[in-house]
Amino acid sequence: MEKHLFGLDGLRFLAAIAVVGFHFLFRGGAAGDLPQMPLPEMLKSAAAYGYLGVSIFFIISGFVILYSAEGRTPLEFFVSRFVRIYPTFIVMMTVTALVVVAAANPRFEVSLGQYGANLMVFSLLLGEPFVDGAYWSIVLELVFYGWIFLLLVIRRLDDIETIAFGWLALSFANEAFFQVRLLQDALITEYSGFFVAGIAFQRLGKGVTSARLLLLGLSLSYGVFTSLRAAAWFEAEYGSALSRPVVAAAVLGGAALFALIARVDLPRRFWGPLKLAGGATYPLYLVHQHVGYVAIPPLAAFLHPGAAILVAAAGILAFAFVYHVLVERSAMPALRARLYRLLQPLAPALDRQPS
């Protein structure tokens, strides 16, 4: 049985709070999704870097997904990921759609066709936008899961280090020279450095080698490279300057924080709260953005803008915790077992040795 990494639960939650702060304190006003509110400029400037919390999510995914895939059959991996991702996605997407429709905010609309397309997560393939803009990173996560699943099927997961070197090389070539959109989408070339960093950290836990250290160094260097390139897009999109040294420091600092806590044995008294916070992170991430954007303006009509943001964030956070405790913790284990039994006839085909 794999060991639960409670420190990563806390890090995942902190990364989610950074993203929530980015959306509510900076992006909402900068993108016109929230009215301009008199918040301290220092607070808005600091919150502007909160989007980099997503890079920590990707590092955690590279680590945890490889960690959890080892020793599992393809079917076990598929069922585990499907149950963790899809049911909660559907619930949170539906909640967001209902709140947006009920709020009747002209800035946000959800059509029936858009909702239907979002049921398959990859709604952009059907020409429909996401119900919530935060879903873009979930799509990238699913692409990564798909590649790990394929490696399990073809029995090549043990070659992940060699594959990761090739992934980085192809990613750099595409981002620096070719800019082929298909490769960006299929190989996550803009963000592969973070996934590979997580893979490198996981492998280093099995033993330190020069190749693994090199993989980590290259992946973090590439992560800084792509983050600095993305800063130019950010500035053009939001009309706000970013400090390149701060961006680089945030990326490397997040990786360093990950390295410090990934395998720390925390006192038992912290296990419950950390596991609860980590579990609530996914529904929080899915439901916070557009729900917050339509909830904050009416609250700000009779509260101080800062208080309106805090009330909206606290309500959304409370909802995520309640959902995690009452639904995910209670229903998901049974759903996982039932789905595994249902798909068990497929196991021989998936587990067959490649010719």
C-alpha positions, 0 to 999 in steps of 0.5 A, a space after each residue: 500500500 502506498 504511503 500517503 504524503 500529507 505534506 503534499 496535501 498542504 502544499 496543494 492547498 497553498 497552491 490553490 489558495 494562491 490561484 484563488 487570490 490571483 483570480 479574485 484580487 488581480 485577474 478579475 479586475 484586470 480582465 474586466 470580470 470584476 468591477 475595479 475595486 479599491 484594493 491596496 496596490 501592493 496586495 494586487 501586485 503580489 496576487 498577480 503572481 498567484 497564477 504560478 501556483 498552477 506550476 506547483 500543481 503540475 510538479 505535484 502531479 508529475 510526482 504523485 501520478 508516477 508514484 501512484 502508477 507504480 505497481 498498478 495495472 492499467 485498469 487500476 490506474 484508469 479507474 483510480 484517476 477516472 473516479 478522482 477526476 470526472 465525477 467531481 468535475 461534472 458536479 462542480 461544472 454543473 454547480 458553476 453553470 447553475 450559479 452563472 445562469 441564476 446570477 444573470 450576470 451579462 459578463 457570463 453565460 452558459 448555453 445548453 450546448 456549451 454545458 453538453 460539450 463540457 461534459 466530456 471535459 475537452 469541450 474546445 474540441 467541440 468548439 465550445 468554451 469551458 464553463 469555467 476558465 480554470 478548466 484548461 489546466 485540468 485538460 493538461 492533467 488529463 493529457 498527462 494521465 493519458 500518457 502514463 496510462 499508455 506507458 502502463 499498457 505497453 509496459 514502459 513505465 520503467 523507462 520514464 526517465 529516458 522518456 522524460 529527457 526526450 519529452 523535454 528536448 522535444 518540448 524545448 524545440 517546439 517552444 523555442 523554434 517550431 510553435 506547432 500547436 498540435 505538439 503543444 496540446 498533445 505533449 503539453 510542451 509549454 508546461 512539461 518542465 513542471 511535470 518532468 520535475 515531479 517525475 525527477 523528484 519521484 525518481 530521486 526518492 529511489 536513489 540519487 544518480 547523476 542522470 536524475 539530478 541532471 533531469 531535475 536541473 534541466 526540467 526546472 531550467 525549462 520551467 523557468 524558461 517557459 514561465 519567463 516567456 509566458 510573462 510577456 503574454 501575461 503583461 500584454 493580456 492584463 496590462 500589468 508588468 511582472 518582475 522576471 526575477 520574481 517569476 523565476 524565484 517563484 518557480 524555483 522557490 515552489 520547487 524547493 518547497 516541494 523538495 523540502 516537504 515531499 517526504 517529511 514525516 509530519 506529526 500524526 496530529 497534522 495528518 487529518 487537517 492536511 488530508 482534509 485540506 488536500 482533498 478539498 483542493 480539487 473541488 475548490 479549484 474547479 468551482 471558485 473562479 466564475 462562481 466568485 466572479 458573479 458572487 462578489 459584485 452583489 456582495 460588494 454592493 453592501 460590504 467593503 470590497 475586501 470583505 466581499 471577496 473574503 465572504 465569497 472566498 470563504 463561502 466557496 471554500 466551505 462548500 468545497 470542504 463540505 462536498 469533499 467530506 460528504 460526497 468524495 470521502 463517502 461515495 468515491 470508494 464505493 464508486 471506484 470498487 463498482 467501476 473496477 468490477 464493471 470494467 474487469 472484463 477489459 483487464 486481460 486486454 489491457 494487461 496483455 504483454 506487448 508483442 
